[in-house]
Amino acid sequence: MRILVADDHPIFLEAVAGLVRRCLPGCEVATAETLDGLLRHRADFRPDLILADYSMPGMGDPGGVDTLCRACPGVPVILMSGVAGPEEVQASMLRGARAFIPKTLSPVEFGSVLSLVLRGGSFSGSQPAAAPAPAEAGEHPLTPREAEVLLGIVQGKSNKTIARDLSLQEITVKLHARRIFQKLGVRNRAEAAALAVKRRLVPDAEGLAPA
């Protein structure tokens, strides 16, 4: 398997390349530092998977994502960022990215996303530069899927049960939960459930008691 990793920060680039090698033993890894460099490698290296920094030279907006995905038809693309917002994530996924991940993922989570994408799945998630303030009623930043996961948390369901109910992978539910905690400014499931009930952040939250 051939993996192409691109990022304009050399230390992060080497760290991701090393992590890919640990997650996928025996794979070949090539690196680039710009979109142009990535596209030059593509022809000769013929990657099976691409991991690209959303903000490296040539990228940084949906137009760069569109160029990348059009130039690599059939190759799953994972975008990485530490600052992209929900609108940028959504636009990138609509243009063909298979996954959008925060650069703060743990090695275990990173490996799980790699496995998910290589099995044909997708994942979209971003982490803002600073943790947002807790959501106010009617103004919460949750996506519809995150609201479904949060409702399961409020109902006291395990990640495994939520995954089964929503036809998702358990790791996907865990990553959704992680983003929910970040968006709501809470530390754990109990705090997320309590805030959801208090501010009615999910359908039918009124009257529910967190587990």
C-alpha positions in Angstrom: 0.0 0.0 0.0 1.3 3.5 -0.9 0.4 6.5 1.3 1.2 10.1 0.3 1.4 12.6 3.1 1.7 16.4 2.5 2.2 19.2 5.0 4.3 22.4 4.9 5.5 21.9 8.5 8.5 19.5 8.4 8.2 18.3 12.0 4.5 17.6 11.7 5.0 16.0 8.3 7.6 13.5 9.6 5.5 12.8 12.6 2.5 11.9 10.5 4.5 9.9 8.1 6.0 7.9 11.1 2.5 7.4 12.5 1.2 6.1 9.2 4.1 3.6 9.1 3.2 2.4 12.6 -0.5 2.1 11.8 0.0 0.4 8.5 3.1 -1.8 8.8 4.8 -2.5 5.4 3.2 0.5 3.6 5.3 2.8 1.4 5.1 6.5 2.4 6.0 9.5 0.3 5.9 13.1 1.4 5.4 16.6 0.0 5.2 20.1 1.4 2.8 21.8 -1.1 -0.2 21.0 -3.3 2.0 21.2 -6.4 4.6 18.8 -4.8 1.8 16.4 -3.9 0.4 16.5 -7.5 3.9 15.9 -8.9 4.4 12.8 -6.7 0.9 11.5 -7.6 1.8 10.5 -11.2 4.9 8.4 -10.3 4.0 7.2 -6.8 0.3 6.3 -7.5 -0.9 6.5 -3.9 -3.7 4.4 -2.5 -4.4 7.1 0.1 -3.6 10.8 0.5 -3.3 12.8 3.7 -3.0 16.5 3.1 -2.8 19.6 5.3 -5.8 21.8 4.6 -3.7 25.0 5.0 -0.5 24.2 3.1 0.5 26.2 0.1 -1.9 25.6 -2.8 -4.7 24.6 -0.4 -6.4 26.7 2.3 -9.8 26.9 0.6 -12.3 24.7 -1.1 -10.8 25.5 -4.5 -7.6 23.7 -3.5 -9.5 20.7 -2.2 -11.4 20.6 -5.5 -8.1 20.7 -7.5 -6.7 17.9 -5.3 -9.7 15.6 -5.5 -10.2 16.1 -9.3 -6.5 15.3 -9.9 -6.7 12.1 -7.9 -10.0 10.4 -8.9 -10.7 7.2 -6.9 -8.0 7.9 -4.3 -9.4 8.6 -0.8 -8.3 12.0 0.5 -8.0 12.7 4.3 -7.6 16.4 5.1 -5.9 17.6 8.3 -6.3 20.9 10.1 -6.0 22.5 13.5 -8.2 25.6 12.7 -10.8 24.8 10.1 -14.4 25.5 10.9 -17.6 23.6 10.2 -18.3 25.5 6.9 -14.8 24.6 5.6 -15.2 21.0 6.6 -18.6 20.7 4.9 -17.4 22.4 1.7 -14.3 20.1 1.6 -16.4 16.9 2.0 -18.8 18.1 -0.7 -15.8 18.5 -3.0 -14.7 14.9 -2.5 -12.6 14.6 0.6 -13.2 11.3 2.4 -12.3 12.6 5.8 -11.5 15.8 7.6 -9.6 15.4 10.9 -8.2 17.7 13.6 -4.4 17.5 14.1 -5.0 16.8 17.8 -6.3 13.3 17.3 -4.5 10.7 19.5 -2.5 8.0 17.7 -5.2 5.5 18.4 -7.9 7.7 17.0 -5.7 8.5 14.0 -5.2 4.8 13.3 -9.0 4.2 13.6 -9.8 6.9 11.1 -7.2 5.5 8.6 -8.8 2.0 9.0 -12.3 3.5 8.6 -11.4 5.3 5.4 -9.5 2.4 3.9 -12.6 0.3 4.4 -14.6 2.8 2.4 -16.0 4.9 5.3 -15.8 8.6 5.9 -15.4 11.0 8.8 -15.7 14.7 9.1 -14.5 16.6 12.2 -12.6 19.8 13.0 -11.4 21.3 16.2 -11.4 25.1 16.5 -8.3 26.9 17.7 -9.9 27.6 21.1 -12.6 25.7 22.9 -16.0 27.4 22.2 -18.2 28.7 25.0 -21.0 26.4 26.1 -23.9 26.5 23.7 -26.9 28.6 24.4 -30.4 27.3 23.8 -31.3 27.6 20.1 -27.7 28.4 19.2 -25.8 25.2 19.6 -23.3 24.3 16.9 -24.1 20.6 16.6 -24.6 18.9 13.3 -27.7 16.7 12.9 -25.6 13.6 13.4 -23.9 15.0 16.5 -27.4 15.8 17.9 -28.4 12.2 17.4 -25.3 11.0 19.2 -25.9 13.5 22.0 -29.4 12.2 22.4 -28.1 8.7 22.9 -25.7 10.0 25.5 -28.5 11.8 27.3 -30.5 8.5 27.2 -27.6 6.7 28.9 -26.7 4.5 26.0 -23.2 3.2 25.4 -21.1 4.1 22.4 -21.7 0.6 21.1 -25.4 0.9 21.4 -25.5 4.3 19.8 -23.4 3.0 16.9 -25.8 0.1 16.4 -28.8 2.4 16.5 -27.3 4.9 14.0 -25.7 2.2 11.8 -22.2 3.7 12.5 -18.8 2.3 13.5 -18.2 2.6 17.2 -15.0 4.6 16.6 -17.1 7.1 14.6 -19.4 7.6 17.6 -16.4 8.1 19.9 -15.1 10.8 17.5 -18.5 12.5 17.3 -18.7 12.5 21.1 -15.2 14.0 21.3 -16.3 16.9 19.0 -19.6 17.3 21.0 -17.6 17.8 24.2 -15.3 20.3 22.5 -18.2 22.3 21.0 -20.2 22.4 24.3 -17.2 23.2 26.4 -17.7 20.1 28.7 -15.3 17.4 29.9 -17.3 14.2 29.8 -20.6 12.4 29.0 -22.2 13.4 32.3 -21.6 17.1 31.8 -22.7 16.9 28.1 -25.9 15.1 29.1 -26.7 17.6 31.9 -26.1 20.6 29.6 -28.3 19.0 26.8 -31.2 18.5 29.2 -30.8 21.9 30.8 -30.8 23.8 27.5 -32.8 21.3 25.4 -30.1 20.8 22.8 -31.5 17.6 21.5 -35.0 16.5 20.5 -37.2 15.3 23.4 -34.5 16.5 25.9 -37.2 17.9 28.2 -37.9 15.5 31.0 -34.9 13.3 30.3 -32.5 12.8 33.2 -28.8 12.1 32.3 -27.4 8.7 33.3 
